[in-house]
Amino acid sequence: MNFQTSKVIFWYILSSFGFFFGLSAIQFHSILFESKHFVGMPFSLLMVTGSFAGILSPLVMAFALKYFKKSIHILWLLTAIAGLSLPLMPHLSSFPLLLGVYFLHTFSVWSIFPLQMSCGLDICRTQKPSLFFILRSFGTMGFLSGCLFSYFLVHSKNIEWLYNYFALGFLLSFLGLFFLNASTTQTDSQLFAISSKNKFYSKKNMLRLLVFIKDPLFLRLLIAIFFLSWANSMAIGVKGNYLINIFHLDESQVSFAWILCAGFEIPIMYFCIFLIKRYGLATVLIFSALATMVRLGLMAVTPSLPFFYAGLLLHGFYYAGVVTGIGMCIDRSYKRYRTLFQIIATLIYAGIPNSIGNFMTGIIWENFNLKTVYYASFGLAIVSLLLFYPLIPRLRKRFS
C-alpha cells in the first residue's frame, strides 16, 4: 500500500468516524419526541416520517447521481444538510416544523449510508476484501465515541446541547470528505466516478433494478432481510423508551445501552473478518442473521435488565454482518452499476421495512405496551429465518 493510498484511506476513516459520531444522536430521537409529549399517533408519524425519508432517499439519489460526476460530491451536500438540521430539532415545539426538519435530517442520513459504503468499497477494490470491514469498524468507533460522549455529559448538559455536539461530527465528516476528494484528484481520476451517460437511466431499466427481476436469488435474499430489518427497526426504535419506562433508568443509562451496542460491534466486525477469510461471505450473512434473531429473542423474553443487556451485546451482528455483508454481495454481483445498486437496494432492506416497523411500533405501543413491541419483533425475525434457510446452499455457492 503506497503513501497516496494510505492518505486516501486516512481521510475516508476521518469522514466515516465523524458521520457515525453525528449519527449517534439517534439514541435520543425517540426520547426527544416523548419529552415534547408527542406520543401515540404523533410519535408514529414522526418515526414513520423519518423512515419514509429512507424510502424516498434511494429514489431521489438514483436519479440525482446523473447530475454529479462523483459520488463524493453529493456526499458533501448531504453531510452539510444533516449537520445543519440536527441541532434545530430540540428547539422546535411545533409538530409540523419538527416533522419537516426531522424528515430533512433523516433523508440526508439515509442518502449518506449507501454512498459512504460505495466510496469505501471503491477504495478497497484493489485491496483484500477484509479491508472494508476494518474501515467500517472506524465508523462504529465514531458511533461509540458519540455514545460515550453523551453518557458523561447527559447530566451536566441537556439534550439541546448534546445535539449541538453531535452536529460537530457531521462537520468533521464534511472536512474529511473535502480532503478525501483532494487526495484523489491526481492519483485516480476514476475513484468514486459515476457512469451516468448510459441507457441504464431509462425508466424501464430503473424499474428492473428496483425489483431485481433478473436475479431471483438476490430478490429472495433481500425479502428475507426485509423481515429482519423490519424486526430490527421495531427493537431499536423504542429501546431508550423501554429502558426508561420499564426499567426506570435515566438518559445516561440509555447512552450506556448504546455504548454496549457500539462497543461490542467492533469485535463483532473483526469476527466477521475472520469468517469471511475462513469460510466466505455467505457465512458472514448466515451467521449474522441467526445471531440477530437470537438477540431479538433475548430482548423479547427478557425477565430482567441483564438479559436485555445480553441481547444488546449482539446488536452489531445486524450492522456489521448483515448490512455490511449485503453491501459486499451487491458490490460483487453488480460491479458496473454498484453505486446505484447500493442506493436502490436500501429500499428493500432498510427504507420500506423501517417505515412499516416504526409505524407498527407506535400502534402497538398505544394499543398494547412496549413489551408487545419486542414480541412482535421476535416473531418477524423467525419469519426472516424461515425465508433465509432455503437460500443457504445457493448463497454458499455464489458468495463462497
N, C-alpha and C positions, 0 to 999 in steps of 0.2 A: 504494500500500500504506500503510494508516494505522498509527498507533502501536500499537493493540491487536493488529493482525495481526502486526506486527513482533515484538511481545513473545511472542506465541504461537509464532512461528517460532523465536525465540531459545531458549525453553525446550525445544522439541522437539529442536533441534540439540544442546543440552546433554545431554538424555536419551539421544539416539541415540549421541552421542560416548562417553558413559560405558558404555553397553551394549556397544558394539563393543570398547572398551578391555578390559572384563572378558572378552569373548568371545575375545580374542587368546590366552588361556590354552590354547586348543585346540592350539596349536603344540607343547605339551609333554605332552598326554594320552597319546599312544602311547608316548612315551619314558618317562613315569612308569610305565606298565604294564610295560614291558620291564625297567625298573630294579628292579621288585618281583618279577622272574622269572616274570611271567605272560605266557608266550609260547605259540605254537601254539594249541590249543583254548581255554585260558583267555583268551588275547588276543582270539580271535574272539568269545568270549562277551561280553567287556567291550565290544568295539566294536559288536557286534550289539545288546546291551542298550541302549547309547546310541542306536542308530538305531531300535530298537523304540520307544523313547520318542517318536521323531519320527512313528511310525505311530499310537501311542495318543493323543498330544497333540491332533491335529486332531479326533479323535472325541470326546474329553472336552470340549475347548474349544467345539465346536459346540453341545453341549447346556448347558455351563456358562454360556455367554453369555446364556442365557434368564433367568438369575437376577441379571444385572448390568445396570444402566441404561446404563452407558457402557463401551466397550472399555478405556478408560484405567484404570478401577477394577480390573479383573482384571490389568492390566499391573503395577500396584503390587505385588499379591500375588506374581505370578510373578517379578518382579525381586528381591524380597526373598528368595524361596526360592533363586533362582540364586546370589545373593550370599552367602548363609549356608552353602550346601552346598559351594561351590567350595573354600574353604580347608581343609575337612575331608579332602578326597581324599588329599593327600600323606601324611597321618598314619595312614592305615588300612592295616594289614598283613593284615587278614583279608579273604580274597577275597569272601565273601558281603557283608560290610559295604561294601567298596569298590564292589561291583556295585550295591548298593542306593543309595548316595549318588550314584554316577555317573548312575544312572538318574534320580534325582530332579533332579539338576542339568540334565541334557540334556533332560528333559521340560519343564522351565521355559524353557530357552533356545529349544527348538523352538516352544513356545507363544508366546513373545515375538515371534519373527520376523514372522509374518503380522500380528499386532496392531500392531506398530511400523509396518509398511508401510501398513496400513489407516489408522492415525492420520495418517501423513504425507500420504497421498492425500486424506484429508478436509481437511487444512489447505490443500492446493494446489487444491482443487476449483474455486475462483473465480479461480485464477491461471493463468499459462501452463503447459502440460504439462511444459516443461523444468525448471520449478522443483523438481519432485520429485527429478529426477536430481541437482540441486545440493544439496538437503537430504540425499539419500542419500550424497553424497560426504563429508559431515562424519562419517558413521558409519565410512566407510573410513579417514578421518583418525584416528578413535579407535582403530581396529584397528592402524593403522600406528604410532601413538604407543605402544601396548602392546608391539608388536614391538621398537621402538627402546628402550623402557624395559628390556625383558628382555635385549636384546643387550648393553647396557652393564653390567648388573648380574648376569648369569648366572655370572660368575666370582667375584664378591665375595659373592653371595648364593646359597644353594642353592634348589632348586625349591620347597621348602616355603615359604620367604619370598616367592618370586615369586608363588605362588598367593594369598598374603595381599594383596599389592599389586593383583593382578588383581581381587580381590573388591571393592576400593575403587571400581573402575569401576562396578560394579552399584549401589553406594551413591550415586554421583554420578547415575546414571541414575534411581534412585528419587527423589532430590531434584528432578531436572528434571521428572519426571512430576508430582510434587506441585504445583510452581509452574505447570506447564502447565495442569493442571486448574483451579487457582485463577484463571488468566488467562482462562479460557473461560466461567466460570460466569455472568458478566454480559454478555459480548459475543456469545455464540452458544450458546444452550442446546441446540441440535441437534448441535453439533460432537461427534464421537465417539459419538453416540447410537446405540443398537441397538434396532431394532424387533423385539421379542420376542413380542408378543401377536398372533400370526397363525397361520394354518393351516400355514405353512411348516414348523413344528416337528413335523408328523405324521411317522411313520416312513416312510410312502410317499414323501413329498416329500424327506425326507432321503436316501433311497436314490437317488432321481432325481438329486439334487445330487451324490452321491458318484460316480456313474458317468457323469455328463454325457450322459444318454440324449438329451436334447432338442437337443444341439449336437454333431453328429458331427465337425465341423471342429475344434472345441476339443478333443474327445476324442482325435482323431488327433494334434493338436499336442502334447498332454500325453504321449501314448505315445512320440512321438519324443524329447521332452525327458526322459522316463523313462529311456531308454537313455543319454542324455547325462549325466544325473545319476548313474546307476549307474557309468558310466566315470569321472566326476569324483571320486566318493567313493573309488574304489579308488586314484586317483592321489594324492589329498591325505592319505588315511588313514595312509599309512606314509612320507610324504615325509621326516619327520625321521629315521626309522629308516634310510631309504635313504641319506641323506647321511652318517650316522654309520657304517653297516655297509659300504657300497660305496665311498664316497669318503673314509672315515676322518676325518671332520670332527668338531668338538666341538659342544656345545649352543649356543654363541654363533653358530656358523655356521648352525644351524637357524633361529635368530631372524633372521639376515641373509637367509636364503632367504624367510622370511615378510615381511621388510621389502621385498624386491623385489616380492613378490606384491601387498602392500597399497599400496606406493608407486606402482606403475605402474597400479593400479586407479583412482587418482584422475584422471590424464589420460585413461584409457580412458572413465571416466564422462563427462567433458566431451566426448570424441569421440562418445559416444552421444547427447549433447545436440545436437551438430552433425548427426548422422544423422537424428534424429527431426525436427529443424526443416527439414532439406533434403529428406529422402526419405521420412519417415514411420516409424511404429512398427514396421511389418513388416520394414523394412530393418535396424533395430536387432537384431531377433531373428535374422534370416537371417545377417547378417554375424557376429554374436557366436557363433552356433552353429558356423559354419565356422572361426572363429578358435580356438574351444575345441578342435575336432578337430585343428587344426594343432598346438596346444600339447601335447595328449596324445601326438601323434606325435613331437614333438621330445623329450619326456621318455622315450618308449619306446625310441627308436632312438639315443639319445644316446651318442656314442663317448667323450665327456669331460664334465667338470663345466661348462665354458662353455655347451655345448649344452643341458644340463639347466637351467641358469640362464636361457637364452634362452626355454625353454618356460615358466618361471615368470613371465617378464615379461608373458605373455599370460593369466595367471591371472584377471585382472579381467574378461575378456570374459564369463565364465560368470556371475559375480555381478552385475556392473554392467550387462551386456547381456541375458543370458538370464533370470536370476531377476527382475531389476527389470522387464524387458520383459514377462514373462508376468504379473507383478503388475498392470501397467498395462493389459494386454489384459483381464484379469479385471475390473478396475475399469470399463473402458469397456463391457464386454459385459453385466455383471450389476450395475447400479447399485443396485437395490433391496436386494439381499442381498450386497453387495460384501464386507462383513466376514466373513461365513460362508463365502463362496466362497474368499476368500484363505486361510482356515484349512483347509478341506477339500481344496483343490487341492494343498496341500503333501504330502498323502498320495501323490499320483501323481508329482509332480515332485521330491519330496525324501524323505519318510519311508520308503516301501517300497523304492525303488531304493538308498537309502543303507544300509538294513539288509542287503539282498542283497549289495551291494558290499563292505561291511565283513566280512560272513561269508565271502564268497569270497576276500577278501584274506588272511584268516588261514589258510584251507585251502590256497590256492596257495603262500603263503609257507612253510607247514610241509612241503608235499609237493614243491615245486619250489624257487623262490627269489624274491627281491624283484623281480628283473628281469622275470620272467614276469608278475608283477602288472601291470606297466606295458604289456606286450604285450597282455594281456587287456583292459586299459583302452582302448587304442587301437582294438582290434577292435570293442569296443562303441560307440565314438564313430563308427566307419564305419557301423555298423548304424543309428545315430541319424540320420546324414546321409542315408542312403538312404530313411529314412522321412520325413524333413523335406522333401526335394527336391520331391516331387509336390504338396506343400501350398503352395508359394511363390506361385503365381498367385492363389489364393483368399485367402491371407494379405495380399497386397498390396492386393487389392480391399477387404477388410474393415477393415484397420488401416493405411490409407494416411495 
